[in-house]
Amino acid sequence: MKRCYMLIIASVFASGIAYPQTSESIQPITLIEARNGSGPGEFSIMPEEEGPWPGLVIDNQEHIYILDTLNNRLQEYDETGKLVRSIAIPSSSPTTSEERMRDLPALIGIVEAIGFINGSICVLQQRNVADSMHPAPPHLLCLRGDGFVNADHDKDASTILKTLAPAHYNALHARELNEGFAQLGTTEEKFRSRHPLEKSKYIFRILRDKNRNVWSVGNGVRVYSPMGTLIYEKSEPYFITSEFSRRGNLYVMAYFIDSATKYWAIRVTKYSLFGK
């Protein structure tokens, strides 16, 4: 499976955050519902196994950036979910969504990762790898002002490239997940055994808030009280990814079927961990 990988540096366990303890205090807000297409605020969506998948990052102002790989662009939304701009991403690959869909077998090796690193939005592009014996080297592009610029030769380029690399992301994700279970004083196997609902769920993130509520994120959001009682559940069968902002907000991005078009669409939901 080829996915878009993303990384955001966020402080989840910030001091002073008051976390919700009842289902009534957990009030998710749907910020974005984006249809399939190539117009402003639309995404070329292909949720099948071969991807590529959209990427998501949140900046310090709570602006939401979603990577629209097949349309060669990044779309920025403000904290209320209003589209701010669509930013073209330079690419030597086919330039239209239709061309990229047509040439997918040749593009299947493309990895495009997005990250918010050192205050900048950066994208890692792995170009056409139809020739698997001689794949093109990855390129680093960073958002500067109104557009992306080549950052391959920046002084910290090698560090950013390593940070965005899928292998690094996978290792980081595995370590953070293990650390999350360790903070609970348990293992993933024991956690799933204690919470039967988790046995069939994909767990992307696990954390415990200052009130000892446990948040399990993946295929949706599930919150357990310190006694292990399920106090909130929102299922997302077509879960893509989630990100935490520096302000302690959880953003979940998932596919859904648009009732109007009967086709795939993207939804971004925000959870305020302040319980407001």
Backbone as CSV, one residue per row, in Angstrom:
resi,resn,N_x,N_y,N_z,CA_x,CA_y,CA_z,C_x,C_y,C_z
1,MET,0.852,-1.199,0.000,0.000,0.000,0.000,0.879,1.238,0.000
2,LYS,0.589,2.147,-0.870,1.334,3.391,-0.939,0.487,4.487,-0.315
3,ARG,1.017,5.128,0.701,0.282,6.181,1.362,1.098,7.462,1.355
4,CYS,0.445,8.565,1.634,1.163,9.798,1.873,1.508,9.824,3.348
5,TYR,2.761,10.073,3.647,3.172,10.123,5.030,3.340,11.573,5.451
6,MET,3.096,11.822,6.677,3.179,13.178,7.168,3.699,13.187,8.594
7,LEU,4.310,14.279,8.977,4.869,14.407,10.302,4.642,15.809,10.793
8,ILE,4.233,15.942,12.034,4.088,17.265,12.635,4.659,17.220,14.030
9,ILE,5.418,18.219,14.370,5.991,18.301,15.695,4.963,18.973,16.601
10,ALA,4.430,18.237,17.548,3.343,18.758,18.370,3.551,18.351,19.810
11,SER,3.095,19.176,20.717,3.147,18.886,22.136,1.771,18.448,22.583
12,VAL,1.606,17.145,22.811,0.295,16.606,23.105,-0.041,16.742,24.577
13,PHE,0.937,16.503,25.414,0.667,16.499,26.836,1.037,17.840,27.465
14,ALA,0.580,18.918,26.878,0.893,20.244,27.391,0.257,20.435,28.763
15,SER,0.988,21.060,29.651,0.457,21.276,30.988,-0.666,22.292,30.956
16,GLY,-1.591,22.118,31.880,-2.679,23.068,32.000,-3.875,22.749,31.143
17,ILE,-3.816,21.701,30.314,-4.954,21.357,29.467,-5.967,20.566,30.286
18,ALA,-7.216,20.985,30.244,-8.285,20.264,30.923,-8.998,19.394,29.906
19,TYR,-8.967,18.100,30.108,-9.512,17.171,29.130,-10.931,16.753,29.494
20,PRO,-11.742,16.434,28.495,-13.118,16.036,28.752,-13.200,14.685,29.438
21,GLN,-14.242,14.464,30.241,-14.413,13.209,30.936,-15.762,12.567,30.651
22,THR,-16.649,13.242,29.954,-17.934,12.675,29.615,-18.178,12.834,28.128
23,SER,-19.066,12.010,27.596,-19.345,12.082,26.175,-19.943,13.426,25.798
24,GLU,-20.706,14.048,26.722,-21.332,15.329,26.420,-20.307,16.440,26.217
25,SER,-19.159,16.314,26.844,-18.142,17.365,26.740,-17.256,17.204,25.512
26,ILE,-17.382,16.091,24.810,-16.609,15.860,23.592,-17.491,16.229,22.411
27,GLN,-17.224,17.368,21.820,-18.074,17.887,20.756,-17.246,18.118,19.491
28,PRO,-17.164,17.115,18.641,-16.389,17.259,17.400,-17.020,18.268,16.458
29,ILE,-16.175,18.954,15.700,-16.630,19.934,14.723,-16.123,19.510,13.344
30,THR,-17.033,19.342,12.395,-16.638,19.048,11.024,-16.232,20.352,10.356
31,LEU,-14.946,20.483,10.056,-14.414,21.712,9.480,-14.412,21.694,7.955
32,ILE,-14.135,20.529,7.380,-13.969,20.444,5.930,-14.696,19.214,5.396
33,GLU,-15.471,19.408,4.348,-16.008,18.305,3.557,-15.719,18.646,2.097
34,ALA,-14.794,17.926,1.503,-14.296,18.256,0.169,-14.642,17.162,-0.818
35,ARG,-15.259,17.550,-1.934,-15.654,16.594,-2.964,-14.483,16.227,-3.860
36,ASN,-14.701,15.174,-4.618,-13.727,14.749,-5.608,-13.740,15.705,-6.801
37,GLY,-12.579,16.089,-7.289,-12.489,16.976,-8.434,-11.168,17.711,-8.465
38,SER,-11.091,18.704,-9.334,-9.852,19.473,-9.477,-10.077,20.969,-9.262
39,GLY,-11.277,21.354,-8.863,-11.566,22.761,-8.615,-11.088,23.194,-7.245
40,PRO,-11.235,24.481,-6.925,-10.836,24.969,-5.602,-11.559,24.219,-4.490
41,GLY,-10.793,23.740,-3.513,-11.382,23.020,-2.395,-11.788,21.593,-2.705
42,GLU,-11.462,21.101,-3.889,-11.747,19.718,-4.251,-10.445,18.922,-4.295
43,PHE,-10.576,17.597,-4.237,-9.407,16.732,-4.231,-9.612,15.586,-5.205
44,SER,-8.542,15.216,-5.887,-8.603,14.033,-6.734,-8.378,12.838,-5.831
45,ILE,-9.446,12.110,-5.558,-9.443,11.096,-4.503,-9.443,9.705,-5.095
46,MET,-8.549,8.881,-4.604,-8.484,7.496,-5.027,-8.182,6.646,-3.807
47,PRO,-9.208,6.218,-3.066,-8.986,5.561,-1.785,-8.610,4.097,-1.863
48,GLU,-8.415,3.550,-3.065,-8.047,2.154,-3.172,-6.650,1.922,-2.587
49,GLU,-6.306,0.665,-2.482,-5.058,0.291,-1.832,-3.832,0.973,-2.447
50,GLU,-3.853,1.190,-3.787,-2.643,1.702,-4.429,-2.408,3.181,-4.197
51,GLY,-3.366,3.891,-3.622,-3.157,5.276,-3.279,-2.957,6.157,-4.500
52,PRO,-2.235,7.284,-4.407,-1.652,7.849,-3.196,-2.681,8.518,-2.287
53,TRP,-2.376,8.613,-1.000,-3.305,9.140,-0.023,-2.995,10.609,0.274
54,PRO,-3.992,11.384,0.665,-3.743,12.776,1.047,-2.915,12.851,2.331
55,GLY,-2.180,13.947,2.475,-1.439,14.189,3.687,-2.009,15.392,4.415
56,LEU,-1.788,15.467,5.722,-2.382,16.512,6.557,-1.361,17.035,7.553
57,VAL,-1.237,18.361,7.658,-0.449,18.972,8.731,-1.183,20.209,9.236
58,ILE,-0.855,20.601,10.456,-1.446,21.775,11.100,-0.312,22.700,11.514
59,ASP,-0.402,23.996,11.185,0.673,24.912,11.576,0.363,25.578,12.912
60,ASN,1.203,26.516,13.311,1.062,27.154,14.617,-0.179,28.024,14.742
61,GLN,-0.747,28.441,13.612,-1.963,29.268,13.627,-3.222,28.419,13.455
62,GLU,-3.063,27.100,13.567,-4.175,26.166,13.394,-4.686,26.156,11.954
63,HIS,-3.862,26.575,11.005,-4.238,26.432,9.613,-4.010,24.978,9.202
64,ILE,-4.897,24.491,8.350,-4.899,23.094,7.941,-4.370,22.996,6.507
65,TYR,-3.379,22.159,6.297,-2.801,21.960,4.966,-3.035,20.506,4.552
66,ILE,-3.665,20.334,3.390,-3.944,18.980,2.893,-3.263,18.801,1.550
67,LEU,-2.493,17.755,1.438,-1.760,17.448,0.210,-2.689,16.782,-0.787
68,ASP,-2.846,17.414,-1.944,-3.695,16.903,-3.028,-2.772,16.372,-4.122
69,THR,-2.264,15.172,-3.905,-1.188,14.642,-4.734,-1.536,14.566,-6.214
70,LEU,-2.702,14.013,-6.543,-3.036,13.802,-7.943,-3.316,15.093,-8.693
71,ASN,-3.558,16.175,-7.961,-3.723,17.481,-8.605,-2.469,18.344,-8.477
72,ASN,-1.376,17.756,-7.991,-0.099,18.475,-7.866,-0.235,19.783,-7.090
73,ARG,-0.852,19.725,-5.922,-1.029,20.965,-5.166,-1.236,20.692,-3.684
74,LEU,-1.115,21.760,-2.921,-1.394,21.756,-1.493,-2.520,22.760,-1.264
75,GLN,-3.524,22.388,-0.470,-4.634,23.300,-0.204,-4.613,23.706,1.269
76,GLU,-4.703,25.009,1.480,-4.626,25.566,2.836,-5.997,26.073,3.270
77,TYR,-6.370,25.718,4.514,-7.618,26.165,5.118,-7.302,26.889,6.426
78,ASP,-8.155,27.864,6.781,-7.944,28.537,8.068,-8.531,27.692,9.191
79,GLU,-8.479,28.223,10.422,-8.897,27.441,11.585,-10.388,27.135,11.606
80,THR,-11.166,27.839,10.784,-12.602,27.582,10.714,-12.962,26.610,9.594
81,GLY,-11.962,26.203,8.794,-12.208,25.304,7.684,-12.477,26.008,6.376
82,LYS,-12.257,27.327,6.317,-12.447,28.084,5.080,-11.200,27.983,4.213
83,LEU,-11.401,27.693,2.911,-10.273,27.584,1.996,-9.568,28.923,1.856
84,VAL,-8.268,28.917,2.089,-7.453,30.122,1.973,-6.819,30.201,0.587
85,ARG,-6.225,29.108,0.128,-5.548,29.121,-1.173,-5.193,27.697,-1.582
86,SER,-4.993,27.533,-2.882,-4.455,26.304,-3.441,-3.068,26.620,-3.989
87,ILE,-2.077,25.851,-3.580,-0.695,26.145,-3.918,-0.146,25.038,-4.812
88,ALA,0.248,25.393,-6.022,0.785,24.405,-6.962,2.116,23.856,-6.453
89,ILE,2.313,22.564,-6.651,3.576,21.914,-6.308,4.286,21.535,-7.601
90,PRO,5.428,22.142,-7.905,6.146,21.817,-9.140,6.445,20.327,-9.218
91,SER,6.243,19.754,-10.387,6.458,18.320,-10.541,6.817,18.007,-11.974
92,SER,7.702,17.015,-12.163,8.051,16.561,-13.504,7.140,15.417,-13.935
93,SER,6.227,15.032,-13.034,5.274,13.977,-13.356,4.152,14.564,-14.192
94,PRO,3.240,13.731,-14.740,2.100,14.262,-15.478,1.391,15.340,-14.673
95,THR,0.953,16.389,-15.343,0.491,17.585,-14.650,-0.992,17.620,-14.353
96,THR,-1.782,16.755,-14.969,-3.212,16.777,-14.698,-3.619,15.521,-13.952
97,SER,-4.738,15.638,-13.235,-5.237,14.496,-12.480,-5.510,13.313,-13.392
98,GLU,-6.069,13.587,-14.581,-6.405,12.512,-15.499,-5.153,11.780,-15.977
99,GLU,-4.092,12.551,-16.274,-2.852,11.940,-16.732,-2.223,11.089,-15.635
100,ARG,-2.272,11.594,-14.408,-1.667,10.855,-13.306,-2.447,9.577,-13.012
101,MET,-3.763,9.639,-13.129,-4.577,8.438,-12.953,-4.265,7.422,-14.053
102,ARG,-4.139,7.915,-15.296,-3.861,7.042,-16.437,-2.505,6.368,-16.295
103,ASP,-1.523,7.111,-15.799,-0.160,6.605,-15.724,0.181,6.025,-14.358
104,LEU,-0.848,5.715,-13.570,-0.600,5.254,-12.213,0.373,4.086,-12.115
105,PRO,0.301,3.071,-12.978,1.271,1.978,-12.850,2.711,2.455,-12.878
106,ALA,2.976,3.501,-13.672,4.342,4.028,-13.739,4.656,4.901,-12.539
107,LEU,3.599,5.403,-11.879,3.805,6.316,-10.771,3.655,5.645,-9.414
108,ILE,3.403,4.339,-9.411,3.050,3.672,-8.175,4.130,3.805,-7.106
109,GLY,5.380,4.022,-7.517,6.449,4.166,-6.548,6.595,5.565,-5.995
110,ILE,5.803,6.519,-6.474,5.925,7.893,-5.992,5.573,7.971,-4.512
111,VAL,6.414,8.592,-3.747,6.132,8.848,-2.341,6.177,10.351,-2.152
112,GLU,5.091,10.925,-1.714,5.057,12.356,-1.469,4.650,12.561,-0.022
113,ALA,5.589,13.043,0.770,5.363,13.237,2.195,5.301,14.718,2.488
114,ILE,4.507,15.082,3.474,4.386,16.474,3.869,4.676,16.598,5.353
115,GLY,5.354,17.654,5.730,5.677,17.850,7.130,5.743,19.320,7.492
116,PHE,5.450,19.625,8.734,5.615,20.977,9.283,6.848,20.919,10.169
117,ILE,7.972,21.380,9.626,9.264,21.204,10.275,9.985,22.534,10.367
118,ASN,10.449,22.859,11.567,11.166,24.114,11.792,10.368,25.322,11.290
119,GLY,9.051,25.258,11.448,8.206,26.380,11.068,7.866,26.460,9.598
120,SER,8.264,25.448,8.805,8.013,25.478,7.357,7.233,24.245,6.926
121,ILE,6.396,24.439,5.906,5.714,23.319,5.268,6.627,22.795,4.166
122,CYS,7.023,21.535,4.264,7.919,20.948,3.272,7.311,19.674,2.703
123,VAL,7.639,19.416,1.445,7.124,18.249,0.737,8.299,17.457,0.183
124,LEU,8.259,16.155,0.371,9.254,15.258,-0.199,8.637,14.578,-1.412
125,GLN,9.277,14.705,-2.563,8.780,14.087,-3.783,9.731,13.003,-4.258
126,GLN,9.184,11.820,-4.433,9.919,10.751,-5.103,9.354,10.668,-6.505
127,ARG,10.132,11.018,-7.504,9.626,11.145,-8.859,9.362,9.786,-9.514
128,ASN,9.014,9.824,-10.770,8.615,8.640,-11.523,9.638,7.517,-11.349
129,VAL,9.144,6.352,-10.935,10.041,5.210,-10.728,9.624,4.039,-11.613
130,ALA,9.186,4.345,-12.808,8.832,3.276,-13.740,10.040,2.362,-13.966
131,ASP,11.219,2.982,-13.973,12.453,2.201,-14.069,12.919,1.915,-12.649
132,SER,12.504,0.782,-12.113,12.783,0.476,-10.708,14.267,0.285,-10.424
133,MET,15.057,0.016,-11.468,16.488,-0.169,-11.279,17.222,1.155,-11.163
134,HIS,16.599,2.230,-11.681,17.248,3.536,-11.624,16.227,4.613,-11.193
135,PRO,15.712,4.502,-9.975,14.717,5.482,-9.525,15.321,6.868,-9.381
136,ALA,14.529,7.865,-9.688,14.997,9.242,-9.541,15.140,9.572,-8.056
137,PRO,16.129,10.384,-7.701,16.307,10.740,-6.287,15.164,11.637,-5.813
138,PRO,14.876,11.620,-4.516,13.807,12.462,-3.994,14.192,13.935,-4.053
139,HIS,13.178,14.772,-4.108,13.377,16.209,-4.101,12.681,16.810,-2.897
140,LEU,13.311,17.832,-2.333,12.727,18.529,-1.194,12.251,19.898,-1.650
141,LEU,10.966,20.171,-1.452,10.369,21.465,-1.770,9.770,22.039,-0.494
142,CYS,10.030,23.310,-0.242,9.487,23.949,0.951,8.691,25.191,0.557
143,LEU,7.622,25.437,1.299,6.739,26.561,1.015,7.372,27.846,1.530
144,ARG,7.605,28.767,0.621,8.176,30.068,0.965,7.293,31.141,0.345
145,GLY,6.558,31.847,1.166,5.667,32.875,0.642,4.492,32.267,-0.097
146,ASP,4.380,32.609,-1.384,3.227,32.167,-2.172,3.447,30.866,-2.930
147,GLY,4.633,30.277,-2.811,4.858,29.067,-3.582,5.964,28.199,-3.013
148,PHE,6.134,27.036,-3.634,7.175,26.100,-3.221,8.468,26.399,-3.961
149,VAL,9.582,26.244,-3.261,10.899,26.410,-3.869,11.713,25.156,-3.600
150,ASN,12.655,24.890,-4.478,13.533,23.746,-4.296,14.452,24.001,-3.106
151,ALA,14.441,23.068,-2.164,15.238,23.224,-0.953,16.276,22.115,-0.828
152,ASP,16.594,21.465,-1.945,17.546,20.351,-1.913,18.901,20.760,-1.352
153,HIS,19.263,22.030,-1.534,20.605,22.470,-1.135,20.592,23.346,0.117
154,ASP,19.453,23.423,0.786,19.410,24.146,2.060,20.327,23.454,3.066
155,LYS,20.820,24.227,4.032,21.788,23.676,4.980,21.219,22.536,5.812
156,ASP,19.892,22.552,6.050,19.285,21.491,6.841,18.482,20.519,5.980
157,ALA,18.739,20.530,4.671,17.973,19.696,3.746,18.093,18.210,4.074
158,SER,19.305,17.753,4.360,19.496,16.329,4.619,18.725,15.874,5.850
159,THR,18.659,16.739,6.864,17.916,16.403,8.085,16.421,16.320,7.804
160,ILE,15.915,17.284,7.030,14.489,17.291,6.700,14.130,16.103,5.827
161,LEU,14.992,15.795,4.844,14.749,14.646,3.982,14.658,13.360,4.800
162,LYS,15.543,13.222,5.765,15.524,12.040,6.612,14.252,12.004,7.451
163,THR,13.839,13.167,7.948,12.645,13.235,8.783,11.394,12.849,8.013
164,LEU,11.336,13.252,6.734,10.154,12.991,5.916,10.156,11.601,5.279
165,ALA,11.286,10.925,5.296,11.377,9.616,4.649,10.407,8.634,5.292
166,PRO,9.701,7.837,4.478,8.734,6.887,5.022,9.313,5.957,6.073
167,ALA,10.541,5.499,5.880,11.143,4.581,6.844,11.274,5.243,8.212
168,HIS,11.673,6.520,8.209,11.801,7.253,9.464,10.433,7.456,10.098
169,TYR,9.449,7.806,9.271,8.098,8.019,9.787,7.549,6.739,10.411
170,ASN,7.740,5.613,9.738,7.232,4.348,10.257,7.867,4.007,11.595
171,ALA,9.185,4.219,11.684,9.889,3.925,12.926,9.419,4.857,14.043
172,LEU,9.238,6.157,13.694,8.780,7.125,14.680,7.381,6.771,15.174
173,HIS,6.514,6.404,14.234,5.146,6.044,14.605,5.126,4.837,15.533
174,ALA,5.919,3.814,15.218,5.970,2.613,16.047,6.493,2.937,17.438
175,ARG,7.520,3.795,17.516,8.082,4.159,18.809,7.084,4.947,19.648
176,GLU,6.390,5.917,19.011,5.419,6.719,19.748,4.255,5.869,20.236
177,LEU,3.838,4.907,19.427,2.744,4.037,19.835,3.159,3.176,21.019
178,ASN,4.362,2.625,20.971,4.857,1.821,22.086,5.009,2.663,23.351
179,GLU,5.495,3.910,23.180,5.629,4.795,24.341,4.266,5.131,24.938
180,GLY,3.259,5.272,24.065,1.914,5.544,24.554,1.388,4.417,25.429
181,PHE,1.584,3.187,24.987,1.149,2.053,25.789,1.968,1.946,27.072
182,ALA,3.266,2.254,26.979,4.115,2.206,28.172,3.648,3.209,29.222
183,GLN,3.198,4.391,28.789,2.689,5.387,29.725,1.415,4.912,30.405
184,LEU,0.709,4.009,29.745,-0.477,3.417,30.359,-0.116,2.250,31.272
185,GLY,1.160,1.880,31.255,1.596,0.743,32.055,1.119,-0.578,31.501
186,THR,0.996,-0.652,30.178,0.481,-1.857,29.562,1.138,-2.070,28.208
187,THR,0.682,-3.076,27.497,1.142,-3.349,26.141,-0.065,-3.298,25.213
188,GLU,0.212,-3.256,23.917,-0.898,-3.229,22.971,-1.763,-4.475,23.105
189,GLU,-1.139,-5.622,23.304,-1.896,-6.869,23.440,-2.812,-6.834,24.659
190,LYS,-2.293,-6.355,25.790,-3.095,-6.296,27.009,-4.199,-5.241,26.892
191,PHE,-3.879,-4.128,26.235,-4.879,-3.078,26.053,-6.045,-3.592,25.213
192,ARG,-5.744,-4.277,24.141,-6.802,-4.817,23.291,-7.614,-5.878,24.040
193,SER,-6.952,-6.634,24.905,-7.645,-7.657,25.670,-8.604,-7.034,26.676
194,ARG,-8.191,-5.914,27.289,-9.031,-5.247,28.287,-10.215,-4.541,27.639
195,HIS,-9.995,-4.029,26.413,-11.042,-3.287,25.709,-11.436,-4.076,24.457
196,PRO,-12.443,-4.924,24.559,-12.840,-5.789,23.432,-13.091,-5.032,22.136
197,LEU,-13.577,-3.771,22.246,-13.843,-2.993,21.042,-12.581,-2.774,20.226
198,GLU,-11.427,-2.766,20.896,-10.166,-2.469,20.223,-9.592,-3.676,19.467
199,LYS,-10.145,-4.842,19.707,-9.567,-6.051,19.105,-9.596,-6.011,17.591
200,SER,-10.620,-5.390,17.035,-10.753,-5.346,15.579,-10.441,-3.967,14.997
201,LYS,-9.876,-3.069,15.819,-9.617,-1.702,15.384,-8.141,-1.493,15.076
202,TYR,-7.888,-0.598,14.128,-6.527,-0.154,13.855,-6.205,0.985,14.801
203,ILE,-5.144,0.870,15.561,-4.752,1.911,16.517,-3.591,2.689,15.931
204,PHE,-3.826,3.953,15.625,-2.806,4.820,15.042,-2.073,5.613,16.124
205,ARG,-2.829,6.061,17.120,-2.248,6.800,18.247,-2.930,6.364,19.530
206,ILE,-2.177,6.399,20.622,-2.745,6.105,21.942,-2.153,7.111,22.924
207,LEU,-2.986,7.706,23.757,-2.475,8.659,24.743,-3.400,8.712,25.936
208,ARG,-2.893,9.227,27.040,-3.686,9.414,28.250,-3.608,10.873,28.650
209,ASP,-4.751,11.501,28.867,-4.747,12.912,29.221,-4.520,13.098,30.721
210,LYS,-4.489,14.347,31.175,-4.162,14.638,32.572,-5.212,14.112,33.533
211,ASN,-6.421,13.832,33.028,-7.476,13.256,33.861,-7.547,11.744,33.728
212,ARG,-6.518,11.185,33.065,-6.349,9.744,32.933,-7.350,9.088,31.986
213,ASN,-8.041,9.892,31.198,-8.849,9.324,30.126,-7.908,8.829,29.034
214,VAL,-8.266,7.747,28.387,-7.429,7.152,27.346,-8.068,7.388,25.981
215,TRP,-7.279,7.949,25.071,-7.728,8.222,23.696,-7.072,7.215,22.761
216,SER,-7.897,6.483,22.039,-7.423,5.560,21.016,-7.887,6.093,19.666
217,VAL,-6.926,6.366,18.774,-7.233,6.995,17.490,-6.820,6.059,16.358
218,GLY,-7.727,5.823,15.453,-7.493,4.928,14.327,-8.819,4.270,13.981
219,ASN,-9.248,4.329,12.737,-10.607,3.923,12.362,-11.627,4.738,13.146
220,GLY,-11.238,5.939,13.528,-12.110,6.803,14.312,-11.458,7.190,15.628
221,VAL,-12.279,7.653,16.560,-11.802,8.103,17.870,-12.610,7.396,18.946
222,ARG,-11.902,6.836,19.924,-12.550,6.202,21.058,-11.901,6.715,22.333
223,VAL,-12.723,7.085,23.320,-12.217,7.630,24.577,-12.737,6.773,25.725
224,TYR,-11.813,6.361,26.581,-12.153,5.522,27.724,-11.883,6.275,29.023
225,SER,-12.742,6.074,30.011,-12.543,6.664,31.337,-11.408,5.923,32.034
226,PRO,-10.908,6.463,33.174,-9.845,5.764,33.907,-10.242,4.358,34.340
227,MET,-11.547,4.110,34.471,-12.024,2.786,34.868,-12.187,1.850,33.673
228,GLY,-11.914,2.365,32.468,-11.995,1.528,31.290,-13.324,1.562,30.577
229,THR,-14.232,2.432,31.035,-15.543,2.545,30.401,-15.460,3.389,29.138
230,LEU,-16.065,2.932,28.070,-16.094,3.704,26.829,-17.037,4.891,27.024
231,ILE,-16.511,6.111,26.926,-17.351,7.289,27.125,-17.606,8.042,25.829
232,TYR,-16.878,7.684,24.765,-17.116,8.342,23.474,-16.587,7.459,22.357
233,GLU,-17.334,7.413,21.258,-16.862,6.688,20.079,-17.391,7.353,18.818
234,LYS,-16.509,7.600,17.876,-16.861,8.081,16.546,-16.135,7.203,15.546
235,SER,-16.885,6.383,14.839,-16.274,5.467,13.887,-15.953,6.177,12.577
236,GLU,-14.781,5.883,12.029,-14.376,6.379,10.710,-13.851,5.181,9.930
237,PRO,-14.736,4.417,9.273,-14.304,3.195,8.583,-13.210,3.432,7.553
238,TYR,-13.201,4.643,6.952,-12.215,4.943,5.918,-11.221,5.987,6.428
239,PHE,-10.759,5.764,7.638,-9.784,6.631,8.300,-8.523,6.769,7.448
240,ILE,-8.036,8.017,7.307,-6.782,8.263,6.592,-5.658,8.533,7.585
241,THR,-5.826,9.584,8.376,-4.771,9.949,9.314,-5.316,10.906,10.357
242,SER,-4.480,11.237,11.334,-4.839,12.223,12.356,-3.604,13.023,12.714
243,GLU,-3.828,14.246,13.184,-2.733,15.100,13.636,-3.171,15.875,14.872
244,PHE,-2.198,16.169,15.739,-2.433,17.015,16.899,-1.783,18.372,16.665
245,SER,-2.477,19.417,17.034,-1.908,20.751,16.926,-1.196,21.108,18.219
246,ARG,-0.406,22.159,18.160,0.299,22.614,19.355,-0.660,23.130,20.424
247,ARG,-1.877,23.478,20.017,-2.870,23.957,20.973,-3.678,22.827,21.592
248,GLY,-3.316,21.600,21.271,-3.984,20.472,21.881,-5.259,20.043,21.205
249,ASN,-5.412,20.365,19.924,-6.586,19.937,19.173,-6.240,18.731,18.307
250,LEU,-7.171,17.809,18.212,-7.015,16.617,17.401,-7.791,16.780,16.098
251,TYR,-7.116,16.553,14.977,-7.746,16.624,13.665,-7.731,15.232,13.050
252,VAL,-8.891,14.757,12.640,-9.020,13.436,12.026,-9.491,13.603,10.590
253,MET,-8.783,13.006,9.649,-9.163,13.070,8.244,-9.566,11.677,7.778
254,ALA,-10.711,11.614,7.067,-11.224,10.328,6.614,-11.970,10.491,5.294
255,TYR,-12.089,9.394,4.562,-12.926,9.360,3.374,-14.376,9.111,3.779
256,PHE,-15.315,9.561,2.960,-16.708,9.181,3.106,-17.363,9.259,1.734
257,ILE,-18.544,8.687,1.603,-19.272,8.730,0.338,-20.180,9.954,0.330
258,ASP,-19.952,10.849,-0.624,-20.778,12.046,-0.767,-22.176,11.630,-1.220
259,SER,-23.198,11.983,-0.439,-24.562,11.568,-0.764,-25.065,12.205,-2.057
260,ALA,-24.518,13.368,-2.404,-24.969,14.066,-3.613,-24.355,13.468,-4.878
261,THR,-23.059,13.189,-4.825,-22.364,12.691,-6.017,-22.216,11.179,-6.032
262,LYS,-22.453,10.544,-4.868,-22.270,9.097,-4.725,-20.822,8.683,-4.994
263,TYR,-19.918,9.617,-4.700,-18.517,9.314,-4.923,-17.736,9.692,-3.668
264,TRP,-16.456,9.305,-3.647,-15.626,9.559,-2.470,-15.409,11.042,-2.223
265,ALA,-15.329,11.398,-0.960,-15.025,12.760,-0.542,-14.139,12.682,0.701
266,ILE,-13.639,13.840,1.128,-12.763,13.908,2.301,-13.437,14.747,3.384
267,ARG,-13.339,14.269,4.618,-13.862,15.021,5.756,-12.760,15.199,6.806
268,VAL,-12.650,16.429,7.336,-11.716,16.710,8.428,-12.527,17.142,9.639
269,THR,-12.348,16.420,10.737,-13.078,16.689,11.981,-12.110,17.120,13.061
270,LYS,-12.505,18.127,13.816,-11.663,18.658,14.896,-12.254,18.296,16.251
271,TYR,-11.391,17.849,17.150,-11.761,17.579,18.542,-10.949,18.519,19.435
272,SER,-11.622,19.287,20.236,-10.927,20.180,21.173,-10.656,19.433,22.466
273,LEU,-9.395,19.191,22.754,-9.038,18.482,23.972,-9.134,19.361,25.204
274,PHE,-9.513,20.635,25.021,-9.769,21.501,26.175,-11.185,21.274,26.695
275,GLY,-12.000,20.553,25.954,-13.348,20.262,26.389,-14.289,21.420,26.300
276,LYS,-13.944,22.427,25.440,-14.783,23.615,25.312,-15.678,23.486,24.103
